[in-house]
Amino acid sequence: MFNHEVKDISLAPYGLEKIEWAYRNMPVLRAIEAELIEKQPFKGLKISVSVHVEAKTACLARALARGGAEVSITGCNPLSTQDDVAAALAAGGMMNVYAVHGDSEEEYFGRLKKTLEFGPDIVIDDGGDLALLLHSEMKDLAPNVIGGCEETTTGVHRLEILKKEGKLAYPVIAVNDARCKHLFDNRFGTGQSVWTAIMATTNLVVAGKTVVVAGYGMCGRGVAMRAKGLGAKVIVTEIDPVKACEALMEGYSVMTMDEAAPLGDFFVTVTGCKDVIVERHFLAMKDGAVCCNAGHFDCEVSMKDIKKMAVSESELRHNVVGYKLTNGNTVCVIAEGRLVNLASGDGHPVEIMDMSFALQAQSAMYIATQPSRLPIDVYQTPEVIDNRVAEILLKTKNIKIDELTEEQKKYISSWDF
């Protein structure tokens, strides 16, 4: 008997429609799922999953369950859960579901804890909140964990810090760093989904506007690229001199946030750090400037600062709050500064997450099928898994690529040409 905490179980039919639409457009995950069903690599294992509970992640969770796992799933952001999808998963009777849109911080962490309480063998994390609990309040469960998979840059960063300090409690595969993840999900997925969410939420034109992108990692590259394609003038702010040079060579203006604040019409933070836009930046912004965050945690656009300094605040449009400042200008913030593409949209395109979740499923299978427990470390995704995702995708599109001849293999593996 599976347990659930969802907003309204009667929403299940609507959620199932979304899940089935995603599933039909995820050929790579379907191929991996068929293998999981046949081999049952997770039989007898428990998997705790903390992800954005929406249609694509539902397909991943179902694949794990169909591969023999007892699955317990929750969200990884209080505003990214889609209640109809959570209801559909609960109604499906395949897993425990603890996910409600709009949770308070206390409710959110309460559901994370419930997801771990059944004692997982494998954890799948998006941002590292399960890892946080397994290294603090619930560390008594960590010795039972044979391995984990981490989906995001932010989560991998957390794990690397734990490893460096000698505190990492179980082996983890950094799925985020796989080529088929960061080259596509982070860049093309984030780039498209961020602007889809901003445009749908604001109904404002992007062409001719000035967009300020804070951070030029893979996600920032995608956001800047799509803004440029939509006709915007793009400014990039960075702390890394090499990335700043790269942005410059890509044709973007590069400057500090202090310099960019008076110029921007849209501000998108994608840094993984805190206090990227703070009080002095808000005061310098134009009347009507729109701020949002595409990093995992809601600390990049300082909501504490803007709430403290605002003379008044009002919802100008669904998911858009205007903060009137002492200088008479109003600065708009989308989705409370939370992850904009999920808190105010449907997240990455289906086909992009097909690749990412195929990586997650295979990485979990890799952990489950090791002859002995992996030593505690942060591992890169095995190259064979990365390549297999790409090969399956190309096959679904009837695309063939060249192969090296034996002579070519010999040539590139020898120092003596």
C-alpha positions as CSV (number, residue, x, y, z in Angstrom):
1,M,0.0,0.0,0.0
2,F,1.5,3.3,-1.0
3,N,1.0,6.6,0.8
4,H,0.4,10.0,-0.6
5,E,0.1,13.7,0.3
6,V,-1.2,15.7,-2.7
7,K,-3.4,18.7,-3.0
8,D,-6.4,17.1,-4.7
9,I,-6.5,13.5,-5.9
10,S,-9.4,14.3,-8.3
11,L,-6.9,16.3,-10.5
12,A,-5.4,12.9,-11.5
13,P,-7.0,12.7,-15.0
14,Y,-5.5,16.1,-16.0
15,G,-2.1,15.1,-14.7
16,L,-2.3,11.8,-16.6
17,E,-2.9,13.6,-19.9
18,K,0.3,15.6,-19.3
19,I,2.3,12.5,-18.4
20,E,1.2,10.6,-21.4
21,W,2.0,13.5,-23.7
22,A,5.5,13.7,-22.3
23,Y,5.9,9.9,-22.4
24,R,5.1,9.7,-26.1
25,N,7.8,12.3,-26.8
26,M,10.5,10.6,-24.7
27,P,11.8,7.8,-27.0
28,V,15.2,7.5,-25.2
29,L,13.7,7.0,-21.8
30,R,11.2,4.6,-23.3
31,A,14.0,2.5,-24.6
32,I,15.8,2.5,-21.2
33,E,12.5,1.7,-19.5
34,A,12.0,-1.4,-21.7
35,E,15.4,-2.6,-20.5
36,L,14.5,-1.9,-16.9
37,I,11.2,-3.8,-17.2
38,E,13.1,-6.8,-18.7
39,K,16.0,-6.9,-16.3
40,Q,14.4,-5.6,-13.1
41,P,17.6,-4.2,-11.7
42,F,15.9,-2.3,-8.8
43,K,14.0,-5.3,-7.5
44,G,14.1,-5.2,-3.7
45,L,15.6,-1.7,-3.7
46,K,14.0,1.6,-2.4
47,I,14.6,4.8,-4.3
48,S,13.9,8.3,-2.9
49,V,13.4,10.9,-5.6
50,S,13.5,14.7,-5.0
51,V,12.8,16.4,-8.3
52,H,10.4,19.0,-9.8
53,V,7.2,17.0,-9.8
54,E,5.8,17.6,-13.3
55,A,5.2,15.4,-16.4
56,K,8.7,14.5,-17.5
57,T,9.9,13.6,-14.0
58,A,6.7,11.5,-13.6
59,C,7.9,9.4,-16.5
60,L,11.3,8.9,-14.8
61,A,9.6,7.9,-11.6
62,R,7.3,5.4,-13.4
63,A,10.3,3.9,-15.2
64,L,12.1,3.3,-11.9
65,A,9.0,1.7,-10.4
66,R,8.6,-0.5,-13.5
67,G,12.2,-1.5,-13.1
68,G,11.3,-3.1,-9.7
69,A,12.0,-0.2,-7.3
70,E,9.8,0.9,-4.4
71,V,9.8,4.6,-5.1
72,S,9.0,7.6,-2.9
73,I,8.9,10.9,-4.7
74,T,8.7,14.6,-3.6
75,G,9.4,18.0,-5.0
76,C,12.7,19.9,-4.9
77,N,11.1,23.4,-5.0
78,P,7.9,24.5,-3.2
79,L,6.6,26.3,-6.3
80,S,7.5,23.8,-9.0
81,T,5.1,20.9,-8.2
82,Q,2.2,20.5,-10.6
83,D,-0.6,19.3,-8.4
84,D,-2.4,17.4,-11.2
85,V,0.7,15.5,-12.0
86,A,1.3,14.6,-8.3
87,A,-2.3,13.4,-8.1
88,A,-1.8,11.3,-11.2
89,L,1.2,9.6,-9.8
90,A,-0.6,9.0,-6.5
91,A,-3.7,7.6,-8.2
92,G,-1.5,5.3,-10.3
93,G,-0.7,3.2,-7.2
94,M,3.0,2.7,-8.1
95,M,4.8,4.8,-5.6
96,N,4.6,7.1,-2.5
97,V,4.0,10.7,-3.4
98,Y,4.5,13.7,-1.1
99,A,4.2,16.8,-3.2
100,V,2.0,19.9,-3.0
101,H,2.5,23.2,-4.8
102,G,3.0,26.3,-2.6
103,D,4.3,24.5,0.5
104,S,5.8,26.6,3.2
105,E,9.5,25.9,4.0
106,E,8.4,23.8,7.0
107,E,5.9,21.8,4.9
108,Y,8.4,21.4,2.1
109,F,11.1,19.9,4.4
110,G,8.5,17.8,6.1
111,R,7.7,16.1,2.8
112,L,11.4,15.6,2.0
113,K,11.8,13.8,5.3
114,K,8.8,11.6,4.6
115,T,10.3,10.7,1.3
116,L,13.4,9.4,3.1
117,E,11.7,7.8,6.1
118,F,11.3,4.4,4.3
119,G,15.1,4.1,4.2
120,P,16.3,4.4,0.6
121,D,19.0,2.4,-1.0
122,I,19.4,5.0,-3.8
123,V,18.6,8.7,-3.9
124,I,17.9,10.8,-6.9
125,D,18.4,14.5,-6.1
126,D,17.8,17.8,-7.9
127,G,19.6,20.5,-6.0
128,G,20.8,18.3,-3.1
129,D,18.1,18.7,-0.5
130,L,17.9,14.9,0.1
131,A,21.7,15.0,0.5
132,L,21.4,17.9,2.9
133,L,19.1,15.9,5.2
134,L,21.1,12.7,4.9
135,H,24.2,14.6,6.0
136,S,22.4,16.4,8.9
137,E,19.1,15.6,10.6
138,M,18.7,12.1,9.0
139,K,22.3,11.0,8.8
140,D,21.4,7.7,10.5
141,L,19.9,6.6,7.2
142,A,23.0,7.5,5.1
143,P,24.9,4.2,5.8
144,N,22.1,2.3,4.0
145,V,22.4,4.4,0.9
146,I,24.5,2.5,-1.8
147,G,24.6,5.5,-4.1
148,G,22.9,8.7,-5.4
149,C,22.5,10.7,-8.6
150,E,22.5,14.5,-8.7
151,E,20.8,16.4,-11.4
152,T,22.0,20.0,-11.0
153,T,25.1,22.2,-11.0
154,T,24.1,23.5,-7.5
155,G,23.7,20.0,-6.1
156,V,27.0,18.8,-7.5
157,H,28.7,21.8,-6.0
158,R,27.2,20.9,-2.6
159,L,28.5,17.3,-2.9
160,E,31.9,18.4,-4.0
161,I,32.2,20.5,-0.8
162,L,31.1,17.5,1.3
163,K,33.8,15.4,-0.4
164,K,36.5,18.1,0.1
165,E,35.6,18.3,3.8
166,G,35.7,14.5,4.1
167,K,32.0,14.4,5.1
168,L,30.4,12.7,2.0
169,A,28.4,9.7,3.3
170,Y,27.7,7.7,0.1
171,P,28.9,7.6,-3.5
172,V,27.2,9.9,-6.0
173,I,27.1,10.1,-9.8
174,A,27.2,13.8,-11.0
175,V,24.7,13.3,-13.7
176,N,24.7,17.1,-14.2
177,D,28.2,16.9,-15.6
178,A,27.4,14.3,-18.3
179,R,27.8,15.7,-21.8
180,C,24.3,14.7,-22.7
181,K,23.1,16.7,-19.7
182,H,25.0,20.0,-19.5
183,L,25.4,20.5,-23.2
184,F,21.7,20.1,-23.9
185,D,19.6,20.4,-20.7
186,N,21.6,23.3,-19.1
187,R,22.0,25.2,-22.4
188,F,19.1,24.5,-24.7
189,G,16.6,23.4,-22.0
190,T,17.2,26.3,-19.7
191,G,17.5,28.8,-22.6
192,Q,14.1,27.9,-24.1
193,S,12.2,27.2,-20.9
194,V,13.3,30.4,-19.2
195,W,12.1,32.6,-22.0
196,T,8.9,30.6,-22.5
197,A,8.1,31.2,-18.9
198,I,9.0,34.9,-18.9
199,M,7.0,35.6,-22.1
200,A,3.9,33.6,-21.0
201,T,3.9,35.2,-17.5
202,T,4.5,38.8,-18.6
203,N,3.1,38.9,-22.1
204,L,5.8,41.4,-22.9
205,V,7.9,41.7,-26.1
206,V,11.6,40.8,-25.8
207,A,12.8,42.2,-29.1
208,G,14.5,45.6,-28.7
209,K,14.7,45.2,-25.0
210,T,17.9,45.0,-22.9
211,V,18.4,41.7,-21.1
212,V,20.9,41.3,-18.3
213,V,22.0,37.7,-17.7
214,A,24.0,37.2,-14.5
215,G,26.3,34.2,-14.9
216,Y,27.7,32.7,-18.1
217,G,27.9,29.1,-17.2
218,M,26.1,26.5,-19.4
219,C,22.6,27.8,-18.3
220,G,23.6,31.4,-18.7
221,R,24.9,30.7,-22.2
222,G,21.5,29.3,-23.1
223,V,19.5,32.2,-21.6
224,A,21.7,34.7,-23.4
225,M,21.6,32.9,-26.7
226,R,17.8,32.7,-26.7
227,A,17.5,36.3,-25.7
228,K,19.7,37.3,-28.6
229,G,17.7,35.2,-30.9
230,L,14.5,36.9,-29.7
231,G,16.0,40.3,-30.7
232,A,17.2,41.6,-27.4
233,K,20.4,43.5,-26.6
234,V,22.2,41.3,-24.1
235,I,24.5,42.2,-21.2
236,V,26.3,39.5,-19.3
237,T,27.7,40.0,-15.8
238,E,30.3,37.5,-14.5
239,I,33.0,37.0,-11.8
240,D,35.0,34.6,-14.0
241,P,37.4,36.5,-16.3
242,V,37.6,33.6,-18.8
243,K,33.8,33.3,-19.0
244,A,33.6,37.1,-19.3
245,C,35.9,36.9,-22.3
246,E,33.9,34.1,-23.8
247,A,30.7,36.2,-23.5
248,L,32.5,39.2,-25.1
249,M,33.6,37.0,-28.0
250,E,30.0,35.8,-28.5
251,G,29.0,39.4,-29.1
252,Y,27.5,40.4,-25.7
253,S,28.3,43.4,-23.6
254,V,30.1,42.5,-20.4
255,M,30.0,44.7,-17.3
256,T,29.3,44.6,-13.6
257,M,25.8,44.4,-12.2
258,D,26.2,47.9,-10.8
259,E,26.8,49.2,-14.4
260,A,24.0,47.0,-15.8
261,A,21.3,47.8,-13.3
262,P,20.2,51.1,-14.8
263,L,20.2,49.6,-18.4
264,G,18.2,46.4,-18.1
265,D,14.6,45.8,-19.0
266,F,14.8,42.1,-18.0
267,F,17.2,40.6,-15.4
268,V,17.8,36.8,-15.3
269,T,20.1,35.4,-12.6
270,V,21.8,32.1,-13.4
271,T,24.8,32.0,-11.0
272,G,24.1,29.4,-8.2
273,C,25.3,32.1,-5.7
274,K,23.4,34.4,-3.4
275,D,22.8,38.2,-3.4
276,V,23.4,38.7,-7.1
277,I,20.8,41.5,-7.3
278,V,20.5,43.5,-4.0
279,E,19.2,46.8,-2.7
280,R,21.5,49.1,-4.6
281,H,20.7,47.4,-7.8
282,F,16.9,47.6,-7.3
283,L,17.2,51.3,-6.6
284,A,19.1,51.9,-9.9
285,M,16.6,50.0,-12.1
286,K,14.2,51.5,-14.5
287,D,10.5,51.8,-13.6
288,G,8.9,48.5,-14.7
289,A,12.2,46.5,-14.8
290,V,11.4,42.7,-14.6
291,C,13.6,40.5,-12.4
292,C,13.6,36.7,-12.3
293,N,15.9,33.8,-11.2
294,A,16.9,30.7,-13.2
295,G,19.2,29.3,-10.6
296,H,18.1,26.5,-8.3
297,F,17.6,28.4,-5.1
298,D,15.7,31.6,-4.4
299,C,18.6,33.6,-3.0
300,E,20.0,35.2,-6.2
301,V,17.4,38.0,-6.5
302,S,17.3,39.2,-2.9
303,M,13.7,39.1,-1.9
304,K,14.7,40.1,1.6
305,D,16.1,43.4,0.3
306,I,13.3,44.3,-2.0
307,K,10.6,43.5,0.6
308,K,12.4,45.5,3.2
309,M,12.8,48.6,0.9
310,A,9.4,48.5,-0.8
311,V,6.9,51.2,0.0
312,S,4.2,48.9,-1.2
313,E,3.8,45.7,-3.2
314,S,0.9,44.3,-5.3
315,E,0.3,41.5,-7.7
316,L,0.3,43.1,-11.1
317,R,-0.4,39.9,-13.0
318,H,-0.5,36.2,-12.0
319,N,3.0,35.3,-10.7
320,V,4.3,38.9,-11.1
321,V,4.6,41.1,-8.0
322,G,5.4,44.8,-8.4
323,Y,7.5,46.4,-5.6
324,K,7.1,50.2,-5.5
325,L,10.4,51.8,-4.2
326,T,11.1,55.1,-2.4
327,N,12.2,56.7,-5.7
328,G,8.8,56.1,-7.2
329,N,9.9,53.3,-9.5
330,T,8.3,49.8,-9.5
331,V,10.5,46.7,-9.9
332,C,8.7,43.5,-10.9
333,V,9.7,40.1,-9.7
334,I,8.4,36.8,-11.3
335,A,7.6,33.8,-9.1
336,E,8.9,35.2,-5.9
337,G,12.5,34.9,-7.2
338,R,12.2,31.1,-7.4
339,L,13.3,29.0,-10.4
340,V,11.3,30.8,-13.1
341,N,11.0,28.1,-15.7
342,L,9.3,25.8,-13.3
343,A,7.7,28.1,-10.7
344,S,6.1,30.0,-13.6
345,G,6.2,27.5,-16.4
346,D,6.4,23.8,-17.4
347,G,10.1,23.5,-17.2
348,H,12.4,22.2,-19.9
349,P,11.1,20.9,-23.2
350,V,10.1,17.2,-23.2
351,E,12.8,16.1,-25.6
352,I,15.5,17.7,-23.6
353,M,14.5,16.0,-20.4
354,D,14.2,12.7,-22.2
355,M,18.0,12.8,-22.5
356,S,18.5,13.9,-18.9
357,F,16.2,11.4,-17.4
358,A,17.6,8.6,-19.5
359,L,20.9,9.4,-17.9
360,Q,19.4,9.4,-14.5
361,A,17.7,6.0,-15.0
362,Q,20.9,4.4,-16.4
363,S,23.0,5.9,-13.6
364,A,20.7,4.5,-11.0
365,M,20.9,1.2,-12.7
366,Y,24.7,1.4,-12.8
367,I,24.7,1.9,-9.0
368,A,22.2,-0.9,-8.4
369,T,24.1,-3.5,-10.5
370,Q,27.6,-3.0,-9.2
371,P,29.0,-6.3,-7.8
372,S,30.1,-4.5,-4.7
373,R,29.3,-1.0,-3.2
374,L,31.2,1.8,-4.9
375,P,33.8,3.6,-2.8
376,I,32.5,6.9,-1.5
377,D,33.2,9.6,-4.0
378,V,31.6,12.0,-6.5
379,Y,31.8,10.2,-9.9
380,Q,31.4,11.4,-13.4
381,T,28.7,9.6,-15.4
382,P,30.3,6.7,-17.1
383,E,31.1,7.5,-20.8
384,V,29.3,4.4,-22.0
385,I,26.1,5.8,-20.5
386,D,26.6,9.2,-22.0
387,N,27.2,7.8,-25.4
388,R,24.3,5.4,-25.3
389,V,21.8,8.2,-24.7
390,A,23.2,10.0,-27.7
391,E,23.2,6.9,-29.8
392,I,19.6,6.1,-29.0
393,L,18.5,9.6,-29.7
394,L,20.2,9.6,-33.1
395,K,18.6,6.2,-33.9
396,T,15.1,7.5,-33.2
397,K,15.8,10.3,-35.7
398,N,17.2,7.9,-38.3
399,I,20.5,9.8,-38.2
400,K,23.8,7.9,-38.9
401,I,27.3,9.1,-38.1
402,D,30.7,8.1,-39.3
403,E,32.9,5.5,-37.5
404,L,36.7,5.4,-37.3
405,T,38.4,2.8,-39.4
406,E,41.0,0.5,-37.8
407,E,43.8,2.6,-39.4
408,Q,42.3,5.8,-38.0
409,K,42.0,4.3,-34.6
410,K,45.7,3.3,-34.8
411,Y,46.6,6.8,-36.0
412,I,45.0,8.8,-33.2
413,S,46.3,6.4,-30.5
414,S,49.9,6.5,-31.5
415,W,52.5,9.2,-30.9
416,D,54.5,8.1,-33.9
417,F,52.6,9.3,-36.9
